[in-house]
């Protein structure tokens, strides 16, 4: 039956004749591993992406030997096939049938392929607008993942991708940002298409700007996916991230003027204009603290007011906000109108910030050397001993 199907397709599809012939040969020789690799290649062919080619191949060929190949690979093939179903309910029904068959094998590591398939069901539910069912499957998936060890990266990637899309649909920027970065941790950027990378880089950038309690942009700016923005119509968002990362209020205001039309086309940015201004001011404050020597962390409020273009009362509010979200630790002295900062949240530093840190370390080494020479000069007998 399976062989007859492949032979018939070889005749019917001259564009895929050689690929079908290879599948038939490996099937006859029962070389299941090599057949799995060949199927992997076949499913990526542009000609196989048309119509219901993959659905028919799965139902008439792969299903014949599905328990003889790596079950996680089988799950991958089933997910690819499900994407060709025009009807979403039919796709879910097909995938639920696959999970039933997977469980019936009673294999030891069955949770991995089942979870991979379930995440695709969650994705289809999200496309249908059924966020409740998607969330239910994500919660179940999280519990399963937490109970597993040595999980294949594709399973992790699948979970975090669907999770990120769920939070994107709900405009939960911080959660989207966290899950999308975790997705990238389990995915090679080289495997992604240029258009996919551009869309994801843009979404991540907006989420970083708008997400609550996201004040560290270094991790995103250091990730290779961010380079997808350079040279495109949305390169402005890359420069916006740079401005926020360095707390450069003047650059932010300049970018807002120059790219006003592009910014206005993003409703979320327009709706959160005040929130963005508050965030850039907080990052400006952190940059002021970062650039000061560690022994000079008592800062006049007037210095902060000058850099942020805020009134003293607004600076006090900015400091209280920063203290409340644990970006800094310190004490505001309203009598002397100063703030003493004892701790700043660690950040991923950019190259200019690392250079500034090196200069400060060089200065510190110089001070230590000068102190050592002074001690040696004043206590020659002690040093000699």
N, C-alpha and C positions, 0 to 999 in steps of 0.2 A: 504493500500500500504506500509506504513512505517513499520507496524507491521509484515506484510508478509515478508518483506525484512529481518528483524532481525531474525525471526523464521527460514527462509531459511539459514541464515548465522550460526545460532546456530547448525544446522544439518551439514553444510558444514565445519565448523571450530571447531573441538573438542577442540583445544587448547584455544579457546576463548568462548566456549559454556556457561560457567557460567557467564561471563561478558555480553554476548548478552542476556541471560535470565534476568539478573538484569535490563538491559536497557528496555527490553520489559515490565517487570513488572511495572517499574516507569512510562513508557509512558502510559500504560493502565490506571493507577491510576491518571494520569495528575499531578504528583508531579514534576513540572518543575524545582524547585530549586534543589531537590535531584537528578533529572536526569542530571542536569548541572554538579553537583559534580561528579557523576558517569562517565559521559563523559570525564571530566577532567582526571580522573584516567585511563579510558580506553585508551585514546590517548597516555598515557605515557608507556603503556605495550609494551615490545619488540616485541611481536607477532603482534601487530597492526602496527608496523613500516614497515612491509614487503609489497612489491608490491604496489597496489593501495587501500589497505584496508580502509584507512581513507578517501580517495576521494569518494569511493563508499558509505561509511557510511554517509558522509556529503550529498551527492546528493540524496540518497535514504531514509535517515532517519532524519538527523538533519534539512534538508530543509523543512520538513513537519511542524515543530513547531518552526522555527527559530525566529519568532517575539514574541514568548511567553517566551523566556528566556532572561537573561541579555545580552544586545546587545554587550557589550565589550567582554563578554565570547564568544559570537558567532564569533566575529572578531578573537579572539584567535584560535578558532577551524578552522576557514577558513584559517588562516595563516599556521597552522600545516598541513592542507590538501594540501595547495598549494605546499608544499615542496616535495610532492610525485609525482608531475607532472614531467615526464622526459623532456618535451618540455617547455622551459621558456616562450614562447609566449602564450602557452595554460594556463600556471599558471597565467600570467598577465590577460588574458581574463577572467579566473575564478574569480580572485580577483576583477576585475572591475565590474563584475556582482554582486558580494557581496556588493560592495559599493553602487551600484544603489539600491539594495533592502533595504540597511540600510537607505538611504536617503528617500526612499518611506514611511518608517514608520513614518516620521515626529516627531520622539521623540525629547524631549527637549535637551538631552545631546548626540546628535548624532555625534558631532564632534570628540569625543574620539574614538569610534570604527572605524569611517571612517579614521581618522588619523593613527590609528594602522595598518589598512589594507594597506593604501597608503605607509607606510614606508616599508612594505614587497614588494610592487611593485617597490619602489625605490631600494631596495636591489637586486631584480632580474635584474633590468636594469643595476645595477653596475656589476653584474655577467656576463651580456651580453657584457659588455664593453661600454655601453652607459652612459658615465659619465655626459653628458649634461642633459639627461632626469632625471637622479638621482638627480643632483644638483637642477633642477627645482622643483622636488617634495620635496626636503629638504627645499628649500626656502619657498615654500607654507606651509610646515609643521611648520616651525619656526614662521611664521606669525600667524598660527592657535594656536599654543602653547602659544604665547605671549598674545593672546586675551582671553585665558581660565583661569579659576580659579579652584582650588581643583581638579587637574588633577591626574588620577590614576598613580602610579609609573611605571607600566608596559608600559604606553604610553610614558612617559618621557624616560624610558630606551630604548625603541625601537627607538625613534628619535635619541638619542645620540649615540647609537650603530651604526646605519646606517651612521650617520654623521662621526663617527670616521673611519669607513671603507672606506668612500669616500676619506677622507684626507690621509688615509694610502695608497690607490691606487695611489694617486698623490704625494706621498712622502713629504707631508706637515706635518713635524714631530710635530711642536708645536701645530697645530690645532688638529692633531690626539690625542696628549697627553691630551689636555684640554677636548675634547669630550669623550675620553675613561674614564677619571677620573669622569666626570659627569655621564656617564653610570653606573659606579660602585657605585655612590652616590644613585642611584635608584634601585640597585640590591643587593640581599644578596649573599655574596661570597659563602655561604654554598650551594646555589642552583646550582652552576656551577660545571661542571665536572673537574676532575683533569687536563686532557689534555688541556681543554679550559683555565683554570686558568694559566697553565704554559705558553701557547702561548701568552696570553694577558699580563702576567707579563713581559715576554721577550720583546714583542713589546713596552710596556710602558717604559721599561728600555732604550732601544735603542733610543726611541723618546725623553726621558729626556736628554740623552747625546747629541743628535744631534739637538734638537729643538732650534731655535733662541730665545734668551731672557728667556730661562729656566735656572735659576741659583739657584733654591730652590728645593732640592731633598728630603727635610724632609717629605713633605706630602706623597710622594710615598713610602718612606722607612717606614713610620708609618702605611701604609695600609696593612691589613692582606694578600692581594693577593701576595705581594712581597715574602712571605715565601715559595711560590710554587717553587721558584728558588733553594732553599737550598736543597742540596743532589742530584742535577741533574747534567747533563753534562754542563749546562749553568750557573752553580753557579758563574762562574767568573764574570758575568755581575752584580751580586749582590755586589760583592766586589768592582767592578769598581764604582758603585753608591756610596758606602761608601767612597771611596777615593775622589770622586768629592765633596761629601757633606761636607767633612772636609777639602777640599782644600789640600789634602796630595799628593803633586807632586811626592815624592819619591815612595810612594806606587803605584801610577798610572804607573810610569815608570817600576816598578818591575812587575806589573800585565801584562803590555804590552809584557815584555820579556817571562814570564812564559806561557802566553796564546796566544802566537803569532799566532799559527795555527788556533785557534778558531776565533781570531780577523780578520785574513786574509780571513776567510770564509764569512765574513760579508762585502759585497762591500761598503755599505754606510759608515761603519767605516773607511775603507781604503781610500775612496774618501775624507773624511772629517778629515783626520789626523791632519792637521794644525789647523782646527777649534776646535777640541777637546783639543789640547794643549793650545790654547788661552783661552778656557773656564776653564780648570783646573788651569791656572795661575790667572785668574780673581777670582776664588773661593779661591785660595791660598791667594790672596790679601785680600779678605773679611775676611778670617779666621785670618790673621795677625791683621786686624783692630779690629775684634771681641774680640780677646784675650788680647787686650791692655786696661788698665784702661780708663774710660771715660775722665779723666782729662789729659790723655797723648795720645792725638790723633794727635799730630804732629810727623809724621814718616819720618825718613831719607830715601831717595830713595835707599840708599845703603843697608838698611835692607831688603827692598822688593826685590832688585836685588839678594841678597844672597839667599833668600828663593826660589825665582822663577828661579834662574840660568839664569837671563836675564841681558842684558846690561842696563845701565842707560837710554839710549834713548828708548829702548824697554819697560822699566818700565813706562816711560812717556806716551808712546802710550797706554799701558795697563790701565793706570789711565784715560786717555782721553776717552777710550772705555767705561770704567766703569761709568764715569761721563755722557757720552752721552746716555747710556741706563738706567740711573737713579738708578744704584745699590748703588752709593754713592753720597754724596754732599760734596764739599770741594774746596780748592784752592791749586794749585801746585805753590810752590815757587822755581823758577829755580835758583835764586841767592844762596839761602841756600841749594838747592837740597833736599827739603823736601816737604811733602804734609800734609796739615792740613785737616782732615776729620771731618765734622760737623754732618754727618748723614749717616747711613748704612741701606739699605733695610732690614726690619724685615724678619726673617726666622723661619721656623719650626725647632726647635732644637732637636738633638738626645740626648740620655742619657748622654754621655760624655760631650757634650756642656752644658747641663743643670747643671751637677755637677760643671763644671768650673764657670758657672754663679753664682751658690750658694756660691762657695768659695769667689768670688768677692763681693757678697752681704754681706757675713759674715765679710769680711775685712772692708767693708764700715761701717757696724754697729759698728765694733770695733773702727774705727776712730771717728765716731759720739759720741760714749760713752766717748772716751778719751777727745774730745773737750768739752763735757758737764762737765766732772770732772774738767777740767782746768778752765772753766768759773765759776763754783761753788767755786773753791779755790780762784780765783782772785776777786770775787765780793760776799763775804759772806753776806754782809748787804742787797744787792739787792735780793739775793735768799731767805733770811729769810723773807723779806717783802712780 
